[in-house]
Amino acid sequence: MDKVVYLSNLFDYYGSLLTSKQQAYFKDYYFNNLTLKEIAENENVSRNAAYKQIKDAENKLLHYEKILKQYQNSIKIKEIIKDIDPKIKNKIEDLL
């Protein structure tokens, strides 16, 4: 799986556990496609500071998934339920 897609999925699960600054930088970089230079200029910080915030956010997301396995488990559940009654399947997917 592409790194960007994987990290974006992890952000959906664990993004609220990041600091507000990490969330903002992550969203700007991955969702708004801003460069490190653009983020640094917008936030009045150095390019290195923006890079560090993004890397810290990535590492936290990976750490949370390693421990909690929410994303990995949701994929397994979706695989298990793919062949069951559509009504039940929809109810389970709504919970994921």
N, C-alpha and C positions, 0 to 999 in steps of 0.2 A: 504494500500500500504506500502511496506517495506520502512523504513526510508531512507536507502541508495539510493534506486531508486528515491524516492521523492526528496531528496536533490540533487541528480545528475540531475534530470529534472529541478529543480529550478536553478541550476548552468548554465544549457544551456540558460536559459532566462536572468538571472541576474548576471552571473559570471563576466562580464566586469565591473560591478559597484563596485566590490570588489577591494581592494588594490592589487597590484602585489604580495605582500607577502602572503596575504590571498588566492589569487588564487593558488599560488604555493603550499602552505601547503595543501589546500583543494584537489588539484589534486593529490598530493603525497599520501594523506591519503585515499581518496575515489576511485581514478582511478588507482593509482599505488600500492595500498594495502601496503603501508609502515606503520610501527608501529610508534607511537609517539617517541620512542627512536631512530629509524632510521632517522626520520625527524630531530629531535634535533641534532643528530650527523652530518648529512649532512649540516645543516644550522648553526652549531656552536652556538646553543642556548640551553637553558634548556628544559627538557621535558615539564615542566609547560608552558614555553613560546610557544612552538609548540601547546600544547593543547589549550591555550588561543586564538591563532590565528585561529585555526580550529573552536572553539566554536563561536568566534566573526563572522566568515564567515557564519556559519550556522544560527546564529541569524539574520544577515543582510539579508540573502536569504529569511528566513521566514517572516521578516518584509516587504521586497519588495513585496512578493507575497500577503501578507495580504492587502497591500495598492493597488497594481496595478492589481492583479488577472489575470495576463497574462496566467499562466499555467492552472488555473481553467477555464478560458474562452476558451482556446484552446481545452480542453477536451469537453466542452459543444458544441463548434462548430463542432468538429468531430462527435459527437453524432447526431447533427442535419443534417449534410450533408451525413451521411452514406447511405441514401436511394435515393440520387439524381443521375442524369446522371453522369456516370463515368468521362466523359471529364471535366465537370464543377467541379466535386468533386476533381479531380487531380489538377486543377488550384487553387482551394481554399486551398487545403492542401499544395501546394507549397508556399502559402503566410504565412502559419502558421509556 
